[in-house]
Amino acid sequence: METIYTKTHQDTSTKARCGVVSLPHGHVVTPAFMPVGTNGTVKAMHHDRVAEIGYNLILGNTYHLYLRPGMEVLKAYGGLHAFSNWKHNILTDSGGFQIFSLSQLRKIREDGVTFQSHIDGSRHHLTPEKVVDIQRIIGSDILMCLDVCTPPEITYREAQKAWETTRNWAQRSIDHWRTLEGFEGNLFGIIQGNFYKDLRKESALAISEMGFPGIAIGGLSVGETAEQFSEYLAYTTEFVRDDRPRYVMGIGSPDYILDAVEQGIDLFDCVLATRAGRNGSVFTDDGMIQMKRAVHEFDTGPIEEGCTCTACTNYSRGYLRHLFKAKEMLGGMLATEHNLTYLYRLMEQVREAIRTNKFAQFKRSYLARYYGT
């Protein structure tokens, strides 16, 4: 099939690259961070404000949307775009991670997975084909295959069995997706293999050869060390075709983002920016700071000089501290907007560094300041 990815520049000293992903609701310039909107909303944010910052691709969660509001509701509204009044692109994950992390009862079989809802205890059975159909009803611009998520430190035999199931489900998913007429959503395959390099290589090559419009690298950021993350990400990307957008799920701190970009990753998402914001932690060039600390009580300056978010252009650190100490919801809203604005600006700086072939230098200097080293 014709690729949805166009590379616009390759950094001369690293694998970092700039590109454009063409999706039904507009082009996405990469590398790009995606805010997480698990239940059809980016927590503590108006959708209009998310778009005003510059984001035109957010993430929704298939598992949560399937359980609530449910497919009947979303189908009646014509999909999540209309239901949530989000006019831009939506990526939905397969729900596999939530099934394996939230469900008290789950059973993996060759045909699919049976699980128990964390909401009401009801039992459900999902097949790879049904997961594609669910995401079609959602109206996903990017949809993910059902896969088997595994924690670190499992045995080789367990990892091999999980990958074999994932490969089978991936083939069934793309076969079914290709039969859907009139649906413009793009299906991404997911690489697994746990922390065994031969399985990682086998998975990367197999998923690349199946012809997915995009490729996700799964099984990372699941509790492994930062060193393991960097090593296995670098190793895996060696075997991933470079004419497709590449996506690593669940990374949102600057060090992990920059590591991913250095290895040629185009897309990433994480709840860190919004979750930390709601709890009073905010990004700055000098590291993440906690707004509840007493040191900010009489600070009349903004969170970050030059930031264009509502908090930094209208309020002081002292006022933000007061909001969090008083447990006013505005505090979390302002901090969340700041964090998303900060990450969007960081990605603009990253893309400029790549375009000028200075990414390695940018990464070193940025992290040295961010971590005070």
Stockholm file with secondary structure:
# STOCKHOLM 1.0

chainA/1-373         METIYTKTHQDTSTKARCGVVSLPHGHVVTPAFMPVGTNGTVKAMHHDRVAEIGYNLILGNTYHLYLRPGMEVLKAYGGLHAFSNWKHNILTDSGGFQIFSLSQLRKIREDGVTFQSHIDGSRHHLTPEKVVDIQRIIGSDILMCLDVCTPPEITYREAQKAWETTRNWAQRSIDHWRTLEGFEGNLFGIIQGNFYKDLRKESALAISEMGFPGIAIGGLSVGETAEQFSEYLAYTTEFVRDDRPRYVMGIGSPDYILDAVEQGIDLFDCVLATRAGRNGSVFTDDGMIQMKRAVHEFDTGPIEEGCTCTACTNYSRGYLRHLFKAKEMLGGMLATEHNLTYLYRLMEQVREAIRTNKFAQFKRSYLARYYGT
#=GR chainA/1-373 SS CCCSEEEEEECSSSSCEEEEEEETTEEEEESEEECBCTTSSCTTCCHHHHHHHTCCEEEEEHHHHHHTTCHHHHHHHTSHHHHHTCCSEEEEECSHHHHHHHCSSEEECSSCEEEECTTTCCEEEECHHHHHHHHHHHTCSEEECCCCCCCTTCCHHHHHHHHHHHHHHHHHHHHHHTTCSSCCCEEEEEECCTTCHHHHHHHHHHHHHTTCSEEEECSCSSSCCHHHHHHHHHHHHTTSCTTSCEEETTCCSHHHHHHHHHTTCCEEECSHHHHHHHTTEECCTTCCEETTSGGGTTCCSCSSTTCCSHHHHHCCHHHHHHHHHTTCHHHHHHHHHHHHHHHHHHHHHHHHHHHTTCHHHHHHHHHHHHTTC
#=GC SS_cons         CCCSEEEEEECSSSSCEEEEEEETTEEEEESEEECBCTTSSCTTCCHHHHHHHTCCEEEEEHHHHHHTTCHHHHHHHTSHHHHHTCCSEEEEECSHHHHHHHCSSEEECSSCEEEECTTTCCEEEECHHHHHHHHHHHTCSEEECCCCCCCTTCCHHHHHHHHHHHHHHHHHHHHHHTTCSSCCCEEEEEECCTTCHHHHHHHHHHHHHTTCSEEEECSCSSSCCHHHHHHHHHHHHTTSCTTSCEEETTCCSHHHHHHHHHTTCCEEECSHHHHHHHTTEECCTTCCEETTSGGGTTCCSCSSTTCCSHHHHHCCHHHHHHHHHTTCHHHHHHHHHHHHHHHHHHHHHHHHHHHTTCHHHHHHHHHHHHTTC
//
